């Protein structure tokens, strides 16, 4: 929930917006996701999560048993005016369109499964059920209605949700094994971010410093024409079409340089030229929003829960990034190779076992031939 939720909204709208923000966090398996790991939870698309006690050893640790679609046994999938469409024809078309993406998902799934196996980690059906129940309760729903809402709003079936969001999240949490702590400083920053005043601005974004300097000079001379200048010169398409209007800038939202410059401005004042990577930005302040929630004690419990969720997601993203970087991956479809640390680690472990007293293959060969080394 954020300050924007409170401004000029009814209580019902507040509740709806807050729920959507919670939903975004809950499904951040796919989103936050991206904080550090890129695809993070684009990880499972073909295998239902299984309890480690449900299958043979090779399917342990929350991995899955592939259920072949019934149509896979069919030679033909359709008949069009007497002409048959074969399974192979559809498979080739699917491979051409989605093969690389699906393969990436399978690779990511395999990385998580291997990491679980290496650490003796399992995720059971009961744990998945408990997590679904816990999340559903956040929205005052039972699991059945929660699944229905997910299917309606996010087009996720119950199986997909359990497999693609819940299982990998639980598995990576166990791999991370990190105790999450929310400090008073975290709460203060989150309160300023979500409930503090924001700077209402218009923005012009440009690609080159020379062009930025030219537009800045025009804006300083004709501040009342800032919207027109944004429409004529800005390279950011969305705000350009709105005469430079962008969402109000908040504290601690991610770009400290932009935030710092925005909060320095008085109403009507134009900023200097702010360099953000390879782009150049000019802001015009149009005042600040007025906070509705003025005391952190009013929202402390909600903020704490939100921060815990965010930190867990960050921990999960971090550990997924690490185990993926350590993996050695040969992608034959894209003809690419990632030389990670997994093989080296396995070699090191093997050397350690040998040093601990296990005979090497060369020693065995020497004994077989009667030679000593």
N, C-alpha and C positions, 0 to 999 in steps of 0.2 A: 504494500500500500504506500502511496506517495502523496505529497502535498497536492499534486494535481488532482488526486482523487477527491480531495476535500473542497476544492474551490468551485463554487457555484454548482454544486451537485446535491442531489437529494440523498437521503440516507440509503435508499435502495440502490442507487447508482454506486455509492461508496462501497456497499457490500459486494456488488457484482464485480467492480473493478478490483477490489482486494482479492476476491476469489480467483480472478484471472491471473493476478500476480502470483498467488500461491500455486496455481496450476502451472504457470511457467516454470517455477522453481521445481515442482514435482517432476515435470517432464524435462527438466534440464539435463536428463540423461542424454538428450539429443542436443540441447542448447548450450548449457554451461560447459557443457560439453566442449564446447569449443574454446573454452578459456585457455587451455594449454594443450589439449590433445588433438585438436583439429576435429576429427570425426567422432571421437569419444564413443557415443552410443549409437552410431550407425553401425553397431557391431554385430547384431544378431538379426537375421531375417529368415533363416530357414530351419532352425532347430528349436523345439520346445525345451525349456529348462527341465531337467530331471533331478530328482533326489539322488544323491550318491548311493543310497541304499536300494534304489530301484533297478539298477542295471549291473552289468559286469564291470570289472575294474576299469576297463578302458573308457567307461562312461561315467566315471566318478567326478566328484568335485563340481557339481552343478552344471555339468556339461549336458549334452543332449543326444537324443536318439533321433535320427532322421526319419520322418514319416513321409514316405513317398506319396505324392498326390495320386489318387485313384486313376486319373487319366493317363498317368505315365505308362501304364500297361497297354493303352490304346495306340494302335498304329496310326489312326486318323482322328482328328479332332473336330472336323466339320465337313459338311457336304454343301456345296453351293451349286445349285442347278445341275446336279449330277457330277460335278467335279469335287474330288476329295482334297481336303487340306490336311497334310500329314503332321504328325508330332514333330518330326525332324525339321520341317519347314518353319514351324512356329518357334522351335528351339533356336534355330539359326538366327531368326529375326530378333528374338529376345537377346541372344548373345551379342549381336551387333549393336543393339541399342543400350543394353544395360550390363553387359558382361563385366566391364572393368569395375563398375561401381559395386556390383554384387560380389565380385572376387575380393575387392578391398574389404567388404563386410565380413566375408568368410575368413580372410586373413586376420582381421581384428578379433573375431570370435576365437580363432585358434590360439592367438597370443594370450588371451585371457584364460582360456581353458588350460593351456600349458603352464601358465603362472600359478593357477590354482593347484594343478597336479604337483608342481615342484614344491609347493609349500604345504601340501596336504590339506588344502582348503576345500570345503564342500558347502554348497548351498542347497538346503532341502526344500521340499514342497511346503512343509509347515512354516519355514522361515519366509518364503515368498507369500504365503497366505497371510501371515502375521503382518508383513510390511504393507500389503495391499489394504488390510483392515485399518492399520494405523493411519495411512494416508487418507483413506475414505472418511475416517472420523474427523479429519481436519475440516472437511467440507460438510460435516453433519449428514453424511450419506452412509448407507450400508454398501458393502462391496458390489452387490448386484446393480444398484443404481449408479455407483461410481463407474463400473464397467460400461453401463449404458451411456453415461455422459461422455466418457472417453471415445466411445465408438461414434457418437453423434457429432462431437465437436472436433475430435482429432483423428477420426477415421482409424482408430486402433481397436482391433478385436481384443477380447480378454487374453487370448493366447499370445498375441503380438505384444501386448503391454507387459505381461509377465515375463516373456522371453526377451524382448528388446529393451526394456527399461528396468524392470525390477531385478531380474537375475544379474545382469552385468553390474548394476549399482551395488547390490549386496556383495557380489564377488570382489569387486574392486575395493569396497570398504574394508573387507577382511584382509585383502592384500596390503592395503595402506596401513591398517592397524595403527592409526594415528588418533590420539586423543585430541578432540577439538575443544578449544577453550575460547570463550567470548569474554573479552576484557571490558572494563568500564570505558576505556578509550574507544573501543570498537563501537559500543553503544552510542557514545556521543557523536562520533562521525556518522553513524547510520542515521541518527536522528536528524542531524544537519542535512544529510543527503535526501532523506525521504520526506521530512516535514519542515525543513528550514526554508527561508525565503529564497527565491530564484530570480535571476536577472532576465527580464524580458528583452530580447534583442532582435535586431535585423542583422543579417550577415551577407557579406559579399566574399566569395571565394574565387581566387585567381591562381593561374598556373605559374606565372612569371613575376619576378620582383619588379621589373620595369613597368609592367602593366599595372601591378598593384600600386606602385608609387603614383602613377598617373591617375588612377581611380580614387586613391586616397586624397590627392590634392583637390579633385573635383568635389568629393564628399565633404571636405573641410570648408570649401567655399560655399557649397549649396547643401547643407545638411538636410533641408526639407526635401531634397530630391534623392535621398538615399535609396528609397524603394525603386525609383526609376533606374538608378545606376545599377542596382542589383539585377533588375530585369534585363538590362542591356549588356552587362559585363560578367556577371557571375557564371562560373562553370559548374556550379552544383545545381542540377536540374530541378529538384523539388523546391528548394527555397527560391530559386530564380523565378519560378512560375508564380510564387507568392510574394513577389516584391521584397525578397530577403527574409521573410518571416521564418523563424525556426523555433522549436520548442524551447521554453525557458531553460537557462543554464543553471544547474544545481551544483552544490558542493560535493566533492568526493565521488563524482560519477565516472571518473576515468581519465580525463584529460586535464591534469592539474594546471598546465600552462594556460589553456583557454579559460579555465575557471578563474584563475588568478586575475587575468586581464579583465574579464567580464565584471568581476566583483569590485574592481577599482573604479569603474565608470559611474558617473552621476547621470541622472536622467537627461537624455538628449545629447550626451557626450559621445564623441566618436573615438574609438580606440586607435592606437598606432597599428602598424602592420604586424600581424602575428604570424610567425612562420610555424606551420604544423607539418613536419615532414617535408614533402616537396611542394606543398600548397601554401598559399598566403591568404590570410583571412583579415577582414576589416569588420568590426562590430559597431553597431549604434545602439546604445542603451535606451530602452523605453520604460524604465522604471523597474520595480521589483514586485513580486507577488507578496501577498500578505498571508503569513502563516495562520492556519486555523487551529492547529494543535500547537500549543505553546509550552507544554511541559512534557519532558521525557517520561515522567511517571505515568502519563495517560496511555502510553503505548509501549512501555518497557517490555512487557511480556511478549507482545507481538514482535517487537524488534529483536528480542533475544532469539525467539524461534526462527525468525527469518535469517538472522546471522548464522545460527547453527547450521541451517540448511545450506546457505551459501558456502560456508567453510568446508562442509562435508563435500560439496560438489567440487570445490577447488582441490581438495585433497585427492579426490577420485581422479580428476583430470590430470593432476600431477603424477600420480602413480601409473596411470595408463600411458602417459607420455614416456615415462621412464622404461616401463617394460617393453614398449614398442621400439624404443631406441636401442634396447639391448638385444632385440631379436634379429636374426639373420634371415632375410626374406629374399627369395628369388621369384620374381613375378614373371612368368613365362609369357603371359598375355601381353604385358606392356614392355617386355624385354628390359626390365630394370632389376637392380640388385641393391639391397641394403645390407651392408656388412656390419651387423651389430655385435654385441658382446656375448651372446648366448653360447656360441660354440666355444669361445675362449674360456668361458666360465666352466663349461662341461669338461674341457681339457684340464683345467686347473684342478677341478674336483677329482678327476681321474688320477692326476699326478699325486694328489694328496693321499688317495687311497693306496697307491703303490708305495709311497714313502712310509705308510703305516704298516707295511708288512705284506701286502698282496704281491704275488709274483708277477713280473712283467712278462709279456709274450716272448721277449728275447731270452729271458731266463729259462722259460719253459722249453723253448727250442733247443737251448744249449744242453739241457738235461736229457732231452730226447736223443740227441746225437752223441751224448757221452762227453761233450766238451764242457769245460768250465770257463767262466769269464772272470 
